Amino acid sequence: MHLGVSLVFKPVAHHSSAYALTVSLRDRVLRRPLGLHFTVAQLEQEADEFHLTAWDDELLVACLCLKTVDAFTLQMRQVAVLEERQGKGIGQQLVAYAEDFAREHLFRKIILHARDTAIPFYHKLGYTAVEEPFVEVTILHQAFEKTLTD
Ligand SMILES: CC(C)(COP(=O)(O)OP(=O)(O)OC[C@H]1O[C@@H](n2cnc3c(N)ncnc32)[C@H](O)[C@@H]1OP(=O)(O)O)[C@@H](O)C(=O)NCCC(=O)NCCS
């Protein structure tokens, strides 16, 4: 149980100033530690995705992307929590918000590629491993999925 500040969760539009903040956060938490950076083409490919965010007042503390796979399925990508706010329940709250968002948009399943260090996090949130581990963006990942119940 994590008790803390109450956060605001909301979707933001691609190319908005809030979206630019998500790119900075994801670059810092997910890309730079691997020596990688986003390309313009990669960010353009996100235009059709949902971009969900968590805010502590004006501060963006976490974000993720939801990509439509088919009429029933979303792929959750790029889950990132600000380093100094990790381990305080924010990732769990943001994923729960993403699942509610998916249900409201009539999706029934979420799939994702978890990096090895985040695998216990997704187990904790009720996701099930569905394949053997594989290498993606230079590190070991494993495919997970969760069927959304009402
Ligand atoms: C992974 C990440 C999204 C988790 O978000 P978080 O806010 O730090 O996690 P939470 O505090 O919500 O944790 C929820 C539960 O999962 C557990 N958990 C989270 N990360 C864990 C880890 N790496 N190992 C073991 N357990 C973990 C927590 O202990 C907590 O369990 P509890 O409720 O029993 O205390 C976040 O730490 C992060 O951004 N990490 C760096 C980027 C990354 O790896 N993103 C995922 C890419 S697939």
The ligand as an ORCA input file, in Angstrom:
! r2SCAN-3c Opt
* xyz 0 1
  C       8.914     -0.254    -13.931
  C       8.168      0.987    -13.472
  C       7.226      1.471    -14.573
  C       7.320      0.616    -12.223
  O       6.659      1.779    -11.739
  P       6.805      2.165    -10.181
  O       5.982      3.343     -9.921
  O       8.260      2.251     -9.863
  O       6.225      0.841     -9.504
  P       5.129      0.776     -8.326
  O       5.654      1.509     -7.155
  O       3.793      1.184     -8.863
  O       5.159     -0.777     -8.048
  C       3.987     -1.571     -8.041
  C       4.332     -2.915     -7.442
  O       5.290     -3.572     -8.289
  C       6.475     -3.856     -7.562
  N       7.622     -3.545     -8.417
  C       7.783     -2.469     -9.202
  N       8.958     -2.545     -9.861
  C       9.524     -3.697     -9.448
  C      10.744     -4.339     -9.751
  N      11.602     -3.826    -10.640
  N      11.035     -5.525     -9.132
  C      10.164     -6.052     -8.242
  N       8.979     -5.494     -7.919
  C       8.673     -4.329     -8.516
  C       6.467     -2.909     -6.381
  O       7.198     -3.457     -5.290
  C       5.009     -2.771     -6.065
  O       4.559     -3.835     -5.276
  P       3.831     -3.527     -3.847
  O       2.533     -2.842     -4.205
  O       3.660     -4.886     -3.272
  O       4.753     -2.645     -3.096
  C       9.129      2.149    -13.057
  O       9.932      1.726    -11.963
  C      10.020      2.623    -14.188
  O       9.669      3.569    -14.892
  N      11.191      1.967    -14.338
  C      12.153      2.369    -15.371
  C      11.604      2.202    -16.787
  C      11.038      0.827    -17.059
  O      11.659     -0.192    -16.803
  N       9.821      0.822    -17.641
  C       9.134     -0.395    -18.006
  C       9.526     -0.777    -19.386
  S       8.807     -2.334    -19.869
*
